[in-house]
Amino acid sequence: MTTKSFNLVAVGTILVVALAVSYFMARPFQLVQTREMPVFYGEELSIVTAKPVAVAKTKAVPMSQPVVAAPLPFVPPQITFSILPAYPETALSEGLSGKVLLSVLIGQNGQAKDVKVKSSSGVVEFDQSAVVAISRWKFSPASQAGVNVASWFEVPIRFEVK
């Protein structure tokens, strides 16, 4: 009886497979499924214009030039708190001197936001000492029409032994 039931299972499996194969063969098969993107349409626009009318020719009149107001003057920043840079010990013992020119970006709040060496003294210790000191300075910011504005401020510092 086991062989008879085995034959029935085998025949049933073959029939199911044959039905499945015929189903998929009859149906077109796509390797890549494509999804259509939705398309939206807006309302129709109507452009309405009047019929052209004959225009009488007129003489061209030059337009008056607008009056341009002069910009309000800037009030430059002022130093409100400063400390002197320290004279470096190595430069002092060697009797070195020099001049550093720093550019300081002063923010709208009067703080030194950026300090750059514009012109070096040639002695690294002088440049570093000047940058450290100036970055701690306080300023009243520049203003124009009563409004604080950021600005650059140049500070020359001379180091010399007398």
C-alpha positions as CSV (number, residue, x, y, z in Angstrom):
1,M,0.0,0.0,0.0
2,T,2.9,2.3,0.6
3,T,3.9,2.2,-3.1
4,K,0.3,3.0,-4.1
5,S,0.2,6.0,-1.8
6,F,3.6,7.0,-3.0
7,N,2.4,6.9,-6.6
8,L,-0.6,9.0,-5.8
9,V,1.6,11.7,-4.0
10,A,4.0,11.7,-7.0
11,V,1.2,12.1,-9.5
12,G,-0.5,14.8,-7.4
13,T,2.8,16.7,-7.1
14,I,3.4,16.4,-10.8
15,L,-0.1,17.8,-11.5
16,V,0.4,20.7,-9.1
17,V,3.8,21.5,-10.7
18,A,2.3,21.3,-14.2
19,L,-0.6,23.6,-13.3
20,A,1.8,26.1,-11.8
21,V,4.1,26.0,-14.8
22,S,1.2,26.4,-17.2
23,Y,-0.2,29.3,-15.1
24,F,3.1,31.2,-15.2
25,M,3.7,30.4,-18.9
26,A,0.4,31.8,-19.9
27,R,1.0,35.0,-17.9
28,P,3.6,37.5,-19.2
29,F,6.6,37.6,-16.9
30,Q,8.5,40.8,-16.0
31,L,12.0,40.5,-14.7
32,V,11.9,44.1,-13.4
33,Q,8.8,45.4,-11.9
34,T,8.1,49.0,-12.8
35,R,6.1,51.3,-10.6
36,E,4.4,54.2,-12.2
37,M,4.9,57.6,-10.7
38,P,1.7,59.5,-9.9
39,V,1.1,62.5,-12.2
40,F,-0.6,65.6,-10.8
41,Y,-2.2,68.3,-13.0
42,G,-2.7,71.8,-12.0
43,E,-5.6,74.1,-12.8
44,E,-5.7,75.6,-16.2
45,L,-4.3,79.0,-16.5
46,S,-6.2,81.6,-18.5
47,I,-4.2,84.5,-19.9
48,V,-6.6,87.3,-20.8
49,T,-5.5,90.5,-22.5
50,A,-7.3,93.4,-24.2
51,K,-7.2,93.9,-27.9
52,P,-4.3,96.1,-29.0
53,V,-5.2,99.8,-29.3
54,A,-3.4,102.2,-31.5
55,V,-1.2,104.4,-29.4
56,A,-0.5,108.0,-30.3
57,K,3.2,108.7,-30.6
58,T,4.5,111.0,-27.9
59,K,7.8,112.7,-27.4
60,A,10.1,111.0,-24.9
61,V,10.7,112.9,-21.8
62,P,13.9,112.1,-19.8
63,M,13.3,110.8,-16.4
64,S,14.6,112.6,-13.4
65,Q,17.5,110.9,-11.7
66,P,16.8,109.8,-8.1
67,V,18.5,111.6,-5.3
68,V,21.0,109.3,-3.6
69,A,21.6,110.1,0.0
70,A,25.2,110.0,1.2
71,P,25.8,107.0,3.5
72,L,25.9,107.9,7.1
73,P,29.4,108.1,8.5
74,F,30.9,105.3,10.6
75,V,32.0,106.0,14.2
76,P,35.2,104.0,14.6
77,P,35.7,101.5,17.5
78,Q,37.4,102.7,20.7
79,I,39.6,100.8,23.1
80,T,37.8,100.6,26.5
81,F,40.1,98.1,28.2
82,S,43.7,97.2,27.4
83,I,46.6,95.3,28.8
84,L,50.2,95.7,27.6
85,P,51.8,92.7,26.0
86,A,54.6,91.1,28.0
87,Y,58.1,91.6,26.8
88,P,59.4,88.1,26.1
89,E,62.4,87.1,28.4
90,T,64.4,85.6,25.6
91,A,64.1,88.8,23.5
92,L,64.9,91.0,26.5
93,S,68.1,89.0,27.3
94,E,69.2,89.2,23.7
95,G,68.3,92.9,23.4
96,L,65.9,92.4,20.5
97,S,63.4,95.0,19.3
98,G,60.7,95.0,16.7
99,K,57.3,96.3,15.6
100,V,54.2,94.1,15.1
101,L,51.1,95.3,13.2
102,L,47.9,93.4,14.2
103,S,44.5,93.3,12.6
104,V,41.7,92.8,15.1
105,L,38.1,91.8,14.0
106,I,35.8,93.5,16.5
107,G,32.4,92.1,16.8
108,Q,29.1,93.9,17.4
109,N,29.5,93.3,21.1
110,G,33.0,94.9,21.3
111,Q,34.9,91.6,21.8
112,A,38.0,90.8,19.7
113,K,36.7,87.9,17.6
114,D,39.9,87.4,15.5
115,V,43.4,88.7,15.9
116,K,45.8,88.3,12.9
117,V,49.4,89.4,12.4
118,K,49.3,91.7,9.4
119,S,53.0,92.6,9.6
120,S,55.4,90.5,11.7
121,S,58.3,91.9,13.7
122,G,60.5,89.0,12.6
123,V,60.6,87.7,16.2
124,V,58.0,85.0,16.9
125,E,57.9,85.8,20.6
126,F,56.9,89.4,20.0
127,D,54.1,88.3,17.6
128,Q,52.7,85.7,20.0
129,S,52.9,88.1,23.0
130,A,51.0,90.8,21.1
131,V,48.3,88.4,19.9
132,V,47.7,87.1,23.4
133,A,47.4,90.6,24.9
134,I,45.2,92.1,22.2
135,S,42.8,89.2,22.2
136,R,41.9,90.1,25.8
137,W,41.2,93.8,25.0
138,K,37.7,95.2,25.1
139,F,36.3,97.7,22.6
140,S,33.3,99.9,22.0
141,P,32.2,98.6,18.6
142,A,32.1,100.7,15.5
143,S,28.6,102.1,14.7
144,Q,26.7,103.6,11.8
145,A,23.5,105.4,12.4
146,G,23.5,104.2,16.0
147,V,23.7,100.6,15.0
148,N,26.8,98.5,16.1
149,V,28.7,97.0,13.3
150,A,31.6,94.6,13.1
151,S,34.8,96.1,11.9
152,W,38.6,95.5,11.6
153,F,40.9,97.6,13.8
154,E,44.7,97.7,13.3
155,V,47.0,98.0,16.2
156,P,50.7,98.7,15.8
157,I,52.9,97.5,18.8
158,R,56.5,98.4,19.1
159,F,58.9,96.3,21.3
160,E,62.1,98.1,22.2
161,V,64.8,98.1,24.9
162,K,66.0,101.5,26.2
